[in-house]
Amino acid sequence: MWFFVSPFIIFGPDALEFLGNIKGERCFIVTDKNLEELGYVKILTDKLDQSERKYEIYNDVKPNPQEEDVLKGKEQCIAYAPNLIIALGGGSVIDTAKAIWAMYEFPEFVLDDLNVGNEQLYDIGKKSTMVAIPTTSGTGAETTWAMVLSRNEQDVWRKIGFSHKAVYPTFSILDPIFPAGMPKKLTVHTAFDTLAHSFETVVSSWRNEFSDALALKAITQSLRELQTDLAEPEAMLKSDELANPVFASADAKEGMRAFKEKRKAVFKGE
């Protein structure tokens, strides 16, 4: 049995305005220091100030986030006790925020409890709602239920995938104001990330009529944007969003990670 899960997706210019319709007076923002320096976090906090919401910022997320980053964020989140968790950033930030959200909802959990066999996680969302606001296109973290984090094992850093079908953002806000500021090189890289996800879906043994339709549209749109010098960041966000629902299984992500890391994939039938 297969099914797609997806957040409530809001996209297009001024999509950030929808934040005013989402309940939650105490907001916990997960982001990184670079985005603060670029002024992106201020764009978000200005919106929160307009509606007189309180907020606290956790900005210690790094590229390829480590287990310790999540645990530190978890403790800060528990201490603040928010009812709205907002992830503003790329895949590293959003994956970190998903893990923090899950362990805030279930404080007794450790990272290894974030697995597909944990039935308690289907009750996530009792304390808070999660909003993902991507600043890049391509990772798919804002719609998927996988979290890729780094763990030190015997002095070797390894990427570990954690996943559960219920741990995906409640809302995803795709506002082109954020990816519009990406350097061109990063924009191109994320476009190829979207293409890689889409092509893998088309040749997957799990392909079906629904996945083919979404993946082929994502491929067509991504190639068109690459040919037009990536003039429209909103179009790349849409291409990424088309590819993401069909790239949400843990095994699909494991296959791509194994290929990139030049190792044998370990599939779990998830």
Backbone torsions as a table, in degrees:
resi	resn	phi	psi	omega
1	MET	NA	129.0	178.9
2	TRP	-120.1	148.0	173.8
3	PHE	-152.8	154.6	176.4
4	PHE	-100.0	140.9	170.6
5	VAL	-119.9	147.3	-176.7
6	SER	-153.8	144.4	172.7
7	PRO	-68.6	172.0	167.7
8	PHE	-74.4	114.0	-171.3
9	ILE	-102.2	127.5	176.4
10	ILE	-118.4	123.4	-175.9
11	PHE	-138.7	159.5	177.4
12	GLY	113.1	170.3	177.6
13	PRO	-54.6	138.0	179.7
14	ASP	67.5	18.5	177.8
15	ALA	-59.8	-27.4	-179.5
16	LEU	-60.8	-23.5	179.0
17	GLU	-60.1	-26.6	-178.5
18	PHE	-63.6	-19.3	179.8
19	LEU	-54.6	-29.5	179.2
20	GLY	-66.0	-18.2	179.8
21	ASN	-91.4	-5.9	-177.5
22	ILE	-95.1	126.7	-177.1
23	LYS	-70.5	149.1	178.5
24	GLY	138.7	117.8	-176.5
25	GLU	-101.2	-19.3	178.0
26	ARG	-115.4	110.7	-171.5
27	CYS	-108.5	134.6	176.2
28	PHE	-112.0	112.6	-175.3
29	ILE	-96.6	124.8	176.1
30	VAL	-106.6	123.7	-176.1
31	THR	-157.3	-164.0	175.2
32	ASP	-132.3	167.2	-174.0
33	LYS	-66.3	-34.2	179.8
34	ASN	-60.9	-41.8	-179.6
35	LEU	-67.9	-31.9	174.1
36	GLU	-65.0	-45.6	-179.3
37	GLU	-64.1	-32.6	179.9
38	LEU	-77.9	-9.0	178.6
39	GLY	89.2	3.1	-179.1
40	TYR	-68.7	-37.9	-179.4
41	VAL	-65.2	-35.4	179.1
42	LYS	-64.7	-35.1	176.6
43	ILE	-58.1	-42.5	179.4
44	LEU	-69.9	-47.7	-176.3
45	THR	-67.3	-28.8	175.2
46	ASP	-62.0	-38.9	177.6
47	LYS	-65.1	-40.9	179.7
48	LEU	-68.1	-36.7	177.9
49	ASP	-63.9	-36.2	-179.8
50	GLN	-60.5	-33.7	179.6
51	SER	-99.8	13.1	175.6
52	GLU	55.7	42.1	176.5
53	ARG	-94.4	147.5	176.1
54	LYS	-86.1	151.3	178.5
55	TYR	-153.9	155.8	173.3
56	GLU	-132.6	145.7	-174.2
57	ILE	-113.7	130.2	169.7
58	TYR	-110.6	112.2	-171.1
59	ASN	-119.9	22.7	-176.4
60	ASP	-93.8	16.7	178.3
61	VAL	-74.3	136.0	179.4
62	LYS	-115.4	162.3	170.5
63	PRO	-59.0	143.0	-174.0
64	ASN	52.3	63.9	-171.7
65	PRO	-58.2	145.5	-177.7
66	GLN	-98.4	159.7	-179.9
67	GLU	-54.1	-40.0	-178.4
68	GLU	-63.5	-33.0	177.9
69	ASP	-61.5	-41.9	-179.4
70	VAL	-67.5	-44.5	-177.4
71	LEU	-65.6	-37.5	175.7
72	LYS	-64.8	-43.5	177.5
73	GLY	-64.3	-37.7	177.7
74	LYS	-57.9	-48.1	-178.2
75	GLU	-64.3	-40.4	178.5
76	GLN	-65.8	-39.3	-180.0
77	CYS	-65.8	-44.7	179.3
78	ILE	-61.2	-41.5	-179.3
79	ALA	-65.2	-34.7	-178.3
80	TYR	-81.9	-29.8	178.6
81	ALA	56.8	63.2	179.6
82	PRO	-80.9	164.1	168.7
83	ASN	-115.2	6.7	174.0
84	LEU	-145.6	123.0	178.0
85	ILE	-110.3	125.5	-176.6
86	ILE	-119.2	122.7	174.8
87	ALA	-100.0	122.3	177.6
88	LEU	-122.0	107.4	-179.0
89	GLY	160.1	-162.6	178.4
90	GLY	-89.5	-159.3	-175.3
91	GLY	-61.4	-37.8	-179.5
92	SER	-63.0	-44.4	179.6
93	VAL	-64.8	-45.7	-175.4
94	ILE	-69.3	-40.1	176.3
95	ASP	-62.2	-42.3	177.7
96	THR	-61.3	-43.9	-178.8
97	ALA	-64.3	-38.3	178.3
98	LYS	-62.1	-42.6	179.8
99	ALA	-67.5	-42.0	177.5
100	ILE	-60.8	-44.6	179.8
101	TRP	-58.1	-48.3	-178.1
102	ALA	-61.6	-41.5	-177.0
103	MET	-82.5	-16.9	169.0
104	TYR	-71.9	-41.8	178.1
105	GLU	-65.8	-34.1	-179.3
106	PHE	-128.6	81.3	-172.9
107	PRO	-59.3	-23.0	-179.3
108	GLU	-77.6	-10.7	-177.1
109	PHE	-77.0	149.3	166.3
110	VAL	-110.0	173.5	-175.5
111	LEU	-57.8	-37.4	-178.0
112	ASP	-67.1	-11.9	175.3
113	ASP	-79.1	-10.4	179.4
114	LEU	-86.8	76.6	-177.8
115	ASN	-138.1	161.2	-172.4
116	VAL	-64.4	-17.7	-179.1
117	GLY	-88.7	-2.3	-177.4
118	ASN	-87.6	100.3	-175.4
119	GLU	-70.2	-22.3	179.3
120	GLN	-61.0	-30.5	-175.9
121	LEU	-66.2	-15.6	176.3
122	TYR	-67.2	-12.8	177.4
123	ASP	-95.4	13.6	179.8
124	ILE	-62.1	147.3	178.2
125	GLY	104.4	5.1	-179.8
126	LYS	-73.5	-33.1	-179.3
127	LYS	-93.7	-32.7	-169.7
128	SER	-154.8	165.3	174.5
129	THR	-111.5	148.0	177.1
130	MET	-114.3	135.2	176.5
131	VAL	-119.4	129.5	175.3
132	ALA	-108.5	128.3	177.6
133	ILE	-123.3	96.2	-177.2
134	PRO	-73.0	141.7	175.5
135	THR	-105.4	-1.3	175.1
136	THR	-133.0	167.6	175.2
137	SER	-116.7	136.8	173.5
138	GLY	130.1	-33.1	-175.0
139	THR	-77.0	-32.6	-179.4
140	GLY	79.4	3.3	-174.4
141	ALA	-63.1	-24.9	-175.7
142	GLU	-75.2	-9.2	179.5
143	THR	-125.7	-10.1	-175.8
144	THR	-96.8	168.1	-179.1
145	TRP	-110.6	26.5	176.4
146	ALA	-107.4	150.3	177.2
147	MET	-133.2	119.5	-179.1
148	VAL	-106.3	116.5	-176.5
149	LEU	-131.8	160.0	-178.8
150	SER	-103.0	138.6	179.9
151	ARG	-131.7	138.7	178.7
152	ASN	-89.1	115.6	178.3
153	GLU	-124.0	112.0	-179.9
154	GLN	55.8	47.1	177.3
155	ASP	65.3	20.5	175.2
156	VAL	-123.8	126.5	178.6
157	TRP	-82.3	125.9	-179.7
158	ARG	-125.4	141.6	174.3
159	LYS	-83.0	128.5	-179.0
160	ILE	-118.7	133.5	177.5
161	GLY	-96.6	125.1	174.0
162	PHE	-113.5	144.3	-176.5
163	SER	-158.8	150.6	171.7
164	HIS	-160.0	138.1	-173.6
165	LYS	-62.6	-18.0	-179.4
166	ALA	-94.3	-11.9	-175.3
167	VAL	-95.8	75.2	172.9
168	TYR	-137.0	151.9	-174.3
169	PRO	-55.4	145.5	176.2
170	THR	-69.9	-41.8	178.6
171	PHE	-129.8	143.0	170.0
172	SER	-123.1	122.2	-178.5
173	ILE	-107.9	114.8	-176.9
174	LEU	-107.8	91.6	-179.3
175	ASP	-108.6	120.4	-176.4
176	PRO	-63.6	-7.8	178.1
177	ILE	-61.6	-27.3	-177.9
178	PHE	-84.6	-55.7	179.4
179	PRO	-67.7	-17.3	178.9
180	ALA	-61.1	-24.1	-178.7
181	GLY	-91.8	1.5	-179.7
182	MET	-68.2	144.4	171.6
183	PRO	-60.0	148.8	-176.2
184	LYS	-57.3	-40.7	-178.2
185	LYS	-61.1	-42.6	179.2
186	LEU	-66.7	-37.0	177.8
187	THR	-61.4	-43.0	178.9
188	VAL	-64.0	-43.6	179.4
189	HIS	-59.2	-43.4	-179.0
190	THR	-69.8	-30.7	176.2
191	ALA	-63.3	-42.3	178.7
192	PHE	-70.2	-28.5	174.5
193	ASP	-63.2	-45.4	177.1
194	THR	-60.2	-44.1	179.2
195	LEU	-62.1	-42.1	-179.6
196	ALA	-62.1	-44.6	177.5
197	HIS	-59.4	-42.7	-175.1
198	SER	-69.7	-45.0	179.5
199	PHE	-63.4	-40.3	179.1
200	GLU	-61.6	-37.5	179.5
201	THR	-63.5	-42.1	-177.1
202	VAL	-63.5	-33.9	-178.2
203	VAL	-97.8	3.2	-178.4
204	SER	-68.2	147.2	175.5
205	SER	-69.6	-11.9	179.4
206	TRP	-99.3	8.9	-177.7
207	ARG	-60.0	152.1	176.9
208	ASN	-152.8	179.8	-175.5
209	GLU	-60.2	-36.6	-178.5
210	PHE	-70.7	-46.6	-178.0
211	SER	-66.4	-38.3	178.9
212	ASP	-60.3	-44.6	-177.4
213	ALA	-61.4	-45.7	-178.3
214	LEU	-69.7	-45.0	-177.0
215	ALA	-64.6	-44.3	-178.9
216	LEU	-64.5	-38.3	176.5
217	LYS	-65.5	-40.3	178.7
218	ALA	-63.7	-40.7	178.7
219	ILE	-63.1	-48.7	-178.9
220	THR	-58.5	-46.3	-176.3
221	GLN	-70.3	-39.2	180.0
222	SER	-64.4	-44.2	179.3
223	LEU	-63.7	-38.5	178.6
224	ARG	-63.3	-42.4	-179.2
225	GLU	-68.3	-35.8	177.1
226	LEU	-63.4	-36.4	-179.8
227	GLN	-73.2	-22.9	-179.0
228	THR	-101.2	24.0	175.4
229	ASP	63.8	27.5	175.2
230	LEU	52.3	49.1	-175.4
231	ALA	-75.4	-21.4	-174.0
232	GLU	-118.9	98.7	179.3
233	PRO	-61.5	-29.5	179.0
234	GLU	-63.7	-37.3	-179.5
235	ALA	-65.8	-38.7	179.1
236	MET	-68.3	-35.5	175.5
237	LEU	-61.0	-42.3	179.8
238	LYS	-65.8	-40.8	178.6
239	SER	-61.1	-44.1	178.9
240	ASP	-60.5	-41.9	-177.0
241	GLU	-69.1	-32.9	176.2
242	LEU	-64.9	-39.3	-176.3
243	ALA	-75.2	-30.5	-169.1
244	ASN	-64.1	-45.2	-176.7
245	PRO	-60.7	-26.2	-179.0
246	VAL	-94.0	5.4	-180.0
247	PHE	-122.6	29.4	-170.0
248	ALA	-95.8	-7.1	-177.9
249	SER	-76.8	149.1	-179.6
250	ALA	-62.1	-39.0	-178.6
251	ASP	-67.8	-36.7	178.4
252	ALA	-62.8	-43.3	179.1
253	LYS	-68.3	-37.9	178.2
254	GLU	-62.1	-39.9	178.4
255	GLY	-60.7	-44.1	179.7
256	MET	-68.4	-41.1	179.1
257	ARG	-63.4	-42.5	-179.3
258	ALA	-62.5	-40.2	178.5
259	PHE	-62.2	-45.2	-178.4
260	LYS	-66.5	-36.2	-176.6
261	GLU	-91.6	3.6	176.6
262	LYS	55.1	52.8	178.3
263	ARG	-139.4	170.3	178.7
264	LYS	-75.9	133.8	179.5
265	ALA	-74.5	147.3	176.2
266	VAL	-116.2	101.6	-177.1
267	PHE	-93.7	144.2	-177.3
268	LYS	-120.8	5.4	-178.6
269	GLY	71.7	32.5	-177.1
270	GLU	-117.0	NA	NA
